[in-house]
Amino acid sequence: MVILGIDIGGTSTKVVSARADGEATLEVLAVARSVSYRKPTVRELTAAAAGAMAQLLGTSDLLTAAAMDGTLRLGVCVPGIVDPETGVVNRSVNLPNLVGHSITDLLRGVVTKAVKGTPAGQMPVVLVSDALATALDWHHGHAGEQKGRTLCVVLGTGVGAAVLDDGVPLTVTGKSAGHIGQMDVSLSDEQPVPVGPDGGEGSLEAYIGLPALLAAYGPKVREAAVKWDGTEPPVRALVRAIRIGIAMYRPERVVLMGGVGLLLRPLLPRIDAAVHLRLTNLAKPNWKLLVADDDLHAARGAARAAVEG
């Protein structure tokens, strides 16, 4: 079976082509990234996805062969609330122009044009949330060494989370573990209290979502983050959110994921120390704070979802 995993992110689209012989085995063949965008129109987003697909030329023959014999599968993750039956995006704060459109139909169209031999409208598509796709891929990559409960906090354009118990998702609302990005982590000494894109005052996303960081630190936020010492409002808000997450879920580990999560890697020891300071004794002994391997977990996780689904 050959799979395309597509991560429709808030600032770019990532695609992986992969081969699978079973649920536990996924061989990534190639990866591609689109140009950057910000709140794209449907046409701009479709063009970005098509541009990423065009980069997978090295595996085009394999994709074509799979399309022609009916073994090509597509896994997709997109931020927001999506109807699993139709693929219609009902709500997406960071990709508002997608609302009312079927992401399934849009991407089937992109793949049909990019891969010869793809039957129009017939390719199986599996939809998965971006947070869950990210967490599932991390689990598969670390399953041999990590047991028990994992809280994955996905920090990107938006902020989300997934909780896995030995790889099985814990669900609280719908298919998610809750809405940690909308958790109120207001810092009383920071005025005015920021408001998130969903309208929630003091939300974690209002402090550390990528748009909030760009507004506070400008386009060179990556360079600015290198100089952070852990006292910055976004970091303090994240510490508070992790402490709440540990009290709620009692995980064996917390993994910071997404582009912003990777940005925080140099600060991991300081974040870890701040979280541990007078932390509730309900926390699991010897819990660990970790960071993602890269920013392709969601795309690979979408591919894994297509294999398993």
C-alpha positions in Angstrom: 0.0 0.0 0.0 1.2 3.5 -0.8 0.0 6.5 1.2 0.1 10.2 0.9 0.0 12.0 4.3 -0.9 15.7 4.0 -0.7 18.1 6.9 -2.7 21.3 6.1 -1.0 23.6 8.6 -1.7 27.2 9.5 1.4 28.5 7.6 2.3 25.8 5.2 1.3 22.4 3.8 3.6 19.3 4.3 3.3 16.1 2.4 4.9 12.7 2.8 4.7 9.8 0.5 5.2 6.4 2.2 4.9 2.7 1.8 3.2 0.5 4.4 3.3 -3.3 4.8 1.3 -3.2 8.0 0.0 -0.9 10.7 3.2 -0.8 12.6 5.5 -0.3 9.6 5.6 2.9 7.7 8.5 3.6 5.3 8.7 7.3 4.4 9.8 7.7 0.8 9.8 11.4 0.3 8.8 14.6 2.0 7.8 18.0 0.6 6.7 21.4 1.9 4.7 24.1 0.3 5.4 27.8 0.2 4.4 29.8 3.3 1.0 31.4 3.5 -1.2 33.2 6.0 -5.0 32.8 6.0 -4.9 31.6 2.4 -7.9 31.6 0.1 -9.1 28.2 -1.1 -7.3 28.8 -4.4 -4.1 29.8 -2.7 -4.2 26.8 -0.4 -5.0 24.4 -3.3 -2.0 25.9 -5.2 0.2 25.4 -2.2 -0.8 21.8 -1.8 -0.3 21.2 -5.5 3.2 22.8 -5.3 4.2 20.4 -2.5 2.8 17.4 -4.4 4.9 18.4 -7.5 8.1 18.0 -5.3 7.4 14.3 -4.9 8.7 13.5 -8.4 11.1 10.9 -7.1 8.2 8.7 -6.2 5.8 9.6 -9.0 6.1 6.1 -10.7 5.3 4.4 -7.5 2.3 6.7 -6.8 1.0 6.2 -10.3 1.3 2.4 -10.0 -0.6 2.5 -6.7 -3.3 4.8 -8.1 -3.9 2.5 -11.1 -4.2 -0.7 -9.0 -6.3 1.0 -6.4 -3.9 0.8 -3.4 -3.2 4.6 -3.1 -4.5 6.0 0.1 -4.7 9.6 1.4 -4.5 10.7 5.0 -5.2 14.3 5.8 -5.1 16.5 8.9 -6.4 20.0 9.1 -6.9 22.4 12.0 -10.5 23.0 13.0 -13.7 21.1 13.2 -14.4 18.9 10.1 -17.4 16.8 9.2 -15.9 13.3 9.0 -18.5 12.2 6.5 -18.2 15.0 3.9 -14.8 16.5 4.8 -16.5 19.9 5.0 -14.7 22.3 7.4 -17.2 23.7 9.8 -14.8 25.8 11.8 -11.2 26.8 11.5 -9.9 29.9 13.3 -6.6 29.9 11.6 -7.8 28.8 8.1 -11.1 30.7 8.0 -11.4 30.6 4.2 -11.7 26.8 4.3 -15.0 27.0 6.2 -17.8 25.5 4.1 -15.5 23.7 1.8 -14.8 20.0 1.6 -11.1 19.5 2.3 -11.6 15.9 1.0 -12.8 17.1 -2.4 -10.1 19.8 -2.6 -7.3 17.4 -2.0 -8.7 14.6 -4.1 -8.7 17.1 -6.9 -5.0 18.0 -6.2 -3.9 14.4 -6.1 -5.9 13.5 -9.2 -4.1 16.1 -11.2 -0.7 15.4 -9.7 -0.7 11.6 -9.9 -1.5 9.9 -13.2 -4.0 7.1 -13.1 -5.9 8.3 -10.0 -9.6 7.6 -10.4 -11.4 10.9 -9.9 -13.4 11.0 -6.7 -12.7 7.4 -5.7 -9.5 7.5 -3.7 -10.0 6.6 -0.1 -9.4 9.6 2.3 -9.0 9.4 6.1 -9.4 12.6 8.1 -7.6 13.0 11.5 -7.1 16.0 13.7 -3.7 17.6 13.5 -3.0 17.1 17.2 -3.9 13.5 17.2 -1.9 12.8 14.0 1.1 14.4 15.6 0.8 12.4 18.8 0.2 9.1 17.0 3.4 9.5 14.9 5.4 10.4 17.9 4.1 7.3 19.7 5.0 5.0 16.8 8.5 6.4 16.7 9.0 5.9 20.5 6.7 3.0 21.3 9.5 0.7 22.3 10.8 3.0 25.0 7.7 4.9 26.2 4.9 3.2 28.0 1.9 4.6 29.8 0.3 8.0 29.3 1.6 10.8 27.0 0.4 14.3 26.8 1.4 15.9 23.5 1.0 19.7 23.5 1.1 20.9 19.8 2.3 24.5 19.5 2.0 26.0 16.0 -0.2 28.6 14.4 -2.8 27.2 16.8 -2.4 25.3 20.0 -3.9 21.9 20.6 -3.2 18.6 22.5 -3.7 14.9 22.4 -3.4 12.3 25.2 -2.4 8.7 24.5 -2.6 5.8 26.8 -0.1 3.3 25.3 -1.0 4.7 21.9 -4.8 4.7 22.4 -6.3 8.2 22.3 -8.1 9.5 25.4 -11.1 11.5 24.4 -13.0 14.1 26.4 -14.8 16.2 23.9 -15.6 14.7 20.4 -12.4 12.9 19.4 -10.1 15.2 21.3 -8.7 15.3 24.8 -10.1 18.8 25.3 -9.1 22.2 24.1 -5.9 23.0 25.9 -5.3 25.9 23.5 -8.3 27.7 24.9 -7.4 27.0 28.5 -7.3 30.3 30.5 -3.7 30.8 31.7 -3.9 34.6 32.3 -0.9 36.1 33.8 -2.1 38.7 36.3 1.0 40.9 36.0 0.7 41.2 32.2 -1.8 43.8 31.1 -3.7 44.0 29.0 -4.5 40.3 29.0 -4.3 39.0 25.4 -7.3 37.6 23.6 -7.1 34.5 21.4 -8.4 34.2 17.9 -11.4 32.4 19.2 -12.3 35.3 21.4 -11.1 33.7 24.7 -9.3 36.1 27.0 -6.0 34.8 28.5 -6.0 31.6 26.5 -2.7 29.6 26.0 -3.1 30.3 22.2 -3.3 34.0 22.9 0.1 33.8 24.5 2.1 31.3 22.5 0.3 30.6 19.2 2.5 31.7 16.3 0.4 34.8 15.4 0.7 36.0 19.0 4.5 35.5 19.0 4.8 37.3 15.7 2.7 40.2 17.1 4.9 40.4 20.2 8.4 39.7 18.8 8.1 40.5 15.1 9.0 38.4 12.1 12.4 37.5 13.6 10.8 35.6 16.5 13.2 32.6 16.0 16.2 34.9 16.6 14.5 36.5 19.6 13.6 33.1 21.1 17.3 32.1 21.3 17.8 34.9 23.8 14.8 34.0 26.0 15.5 33.2 29.6 12.2 31.6 30.6 10.6 34.7 32.2 8.8 35.8 29.0 5.0 35.8 29.1 4.6 33.0 26.4 6.9 30.7 28.3 5.3 31.4 31.7 1.9 30.8 30.2 3.0 27.5 28.8 4.5 26.5 32.2 1.1 27.2 33.8 -0.7 25.2 31.1 1.7 22.2 31.5 1.2 22.3 35.3 -2.6 22.2 34.8 -2.3 19.4 32.2 -0.2 17.3 34.6 -2.8 17.7 37.4 -5.7 16.9 35.0 -4.1 14.0 33.0 -1.3 12.7 35.2 0.9 11.7 32.3 4.3 9.9 32.4 5.6 12.4 29.9 4.7 15.7 28.3 6.0 16.3 24.7 6.1 19.8 23.2 5.4 19.5 19.5 4.9 21.6 16.4 7.1 24.4 15.0 6.8 26.5 18.2 7.5 23.5 20.3 10.7 22.9 18.4 11.6 26.5 18.9 11.5 26.0 22.6 14.0 23.1 22.7 16.9 25.3 24.1 14.6 26.4 27.0 13.6 22.9 27.9 15.6 22.7 31.2 14.2 26.0 32.4 10.7 25.1 31.5 11.1 21.8 33.2 12.4 23.4 36.4 9.6 26.0 36.4 7.0 23.2 36.0 8.5 21.2 38.8 8.6 24.1 41.3 6.1 23.2 44.0 4.2 21.0 41.6 1.2 19.0 43.0 2.2 15.7 44.5 -0.5 14.1 42.2 2.0 14.3 39.4 3.4 10.9 38.4 6.9 10.3 40.0 9.7 10.8 37.5 7.5 12.3 34.7 9.5 13.8 31.9 9.3 16.8 29.7 10.4 16.1 26.1 10.3 17.8 22.7 9.3 16.6 19.2 11.7 15.0 16.8 10.9 17.4 13.9 7.9 19.2 12.3 6.8 16.4 10.1 4.9 14.4 12.8 1.5 15.5 11.6 2.1 14.6 8.0 3.5 11.2 8.9 0.7 10.7 11.5 -1.9 11.4 8.8 -0.3 8.7 6.6 -0.4 6.3 9.6 -4.1 7.1 10.1 -4.8 6.2 6.5 -3.1 2.8 6.9 -5.0 2.1 10.1 -8.3 3.5 9.0 
